[in-house]
Amino acid sequence: MKENLFSYGTLQSEAVQLNTFGTILEGHPDVLIGYKLTLLKIKDEAVIALSEMTHHKNIMYTGSRSGEISGMVFIITENELKQADKYEEASDYKRIRVELKSGKTAWVFIADNILK
């Protein structure tokens, strides 16, 4: 079974995709509505080296229709979704289901401390 995964951050990087999934993912642009971007400092040196970033993008729910986050929707397998879970759990991200501007539903990762 295939799953939609919306990425607004490091999972869009080909280097991260190759390291995480062993392949480059196919995707298309879409927009997440009702959220805004925030930044979280990356603590894992291996993730910094791989992504070449010092901060992860994160999303925060606002409920405002004016809040939009552009990103990519990747169509992935259940196994690839588990691999994404493993990659993101190192940064304390959890996966939630959202509806995108296109009307599609997709999984997206959000920092766990935002949910508490």
C-alpha positions in Angstrom: 0.0 0.0 0.0 1.3 3.5 -0.9 1.3 6.4 1.5 1.5 10.2 1.0 4.3 11.9 3.0 4.4 15.7 3.0 7.9 17.2 3.5 8.7 20.8 4.3 12.3 20.2 5.4 15.3 17.9 5.2 13.5 14.9 3.6 13.4 17.0 0.4 17.2 16.7 0.3 18.4 14.1 -2.2 21.3 13.2 0.1 18.9 12.6 3.0 16.6 10.5 0.8 19.5 8.4 -0.5 20.8 7.8 3.1 17.3 7.2 4.5 15.6 5.3 1.7 18.4 4.2 -0.6 16.7 6.0 -3.5 15.5 9.4 -4.6 11.8 9.8 -4.0 9.3 10.9 -6.6 7.1 13.7 -5.5 5.1 16.8 -6.4 4.6 20.2 -4.8 1.7 20.9 -2.5 0.8 23.2 0.4 -0.1 22.6 4.0 -2.7 25.1 5.3 -3.3 26.2 8.8 0.3 25.9 10.0 3.4 28.1 10.3 7.1 27.3 10.2 9.3 27.4 13.2 12.9 26.4 13.7 14.5 23.8 16.1 18.2 23.5 16.7 19.6 20.2 15.5 21.5 18.3 18.2 22.6 15.3 16.3 26.0 15.9 14.6 25.4 13.2 12.1 22.2 14.8 11.0 23.9 18.2 10.7 26.6 16.6 8.5 24.1 14.8 6.3 21.6 17.7 5.9 24.2 20.5 6.0 21.7 22.4 8.2 22.0 23.5 11.9 18.2 23.9 12.4 15.3 21.7 11.5 12.2 23.3 10.2 9.1 22.5 12.3 5.5 23.3 11.9 3.1 24.7 14.4 -0.7 24.6 14.1 -2.3 28.0 13.9 -5.7 27.1 12.5 -5.5 30.2 10.3 -6.3 29.6 6.6 -3.8 32.3 5.8 -1.0 30.1 7.1 0.6 28.1 4.3 3.7 25.9 4.1 5.0 24.9 0.7 6.6 21.5 0.4 6.6 18.2 -1.5 4.3 15.2 -1.3 6.2 11.9 -1.8 4.3 8.7 -2.6 6.1 6.1 -0.6 5.7 2.5 0.6 4.8 1.4 4.1 8.4 0.3 4.6 9.7 3.7 3.5 7.3 5.3 5.9 8.9 3.3 8.7 12.3 4.4 7.5 11.1 8.0 7.7 9.9 7.4 11.2 13.3 6.1 12.2 15.0 9.1 10.6 12.7 11.6 12.3 12.6 10.0 15.7 16.2 11.0 16.3 15.0 14.6 16.4 11.9 13.8 18.5 9.5 14.3 15.7 6.2 12.4 15.5 4.0 11.7 12.5 0.5 13.1 12.2 -2.0 13.0 9.3 -3.0 16.3 7.7 -5.1 17.5 4.8 -3.3 19.5 2.1 -4.5 22.3 -0.2 -4.9 19.8 -3.0 -7.4 17.9 -0.9 -5.1 15.0 -0.4 -4.3 13.6 3.0 -0.7 13.0 3.9 1.5 12.1 6.8 3.7 15.0 8.1 6.3 15.1 10.9 6.0 17.6 13.8 8.3 18.1 16.8 6.9 16.0 19.6 7.2 18.8 22.2 4.8 20.9 20.1 2.1 18.3 20.6 2.4 18.3 24.4 
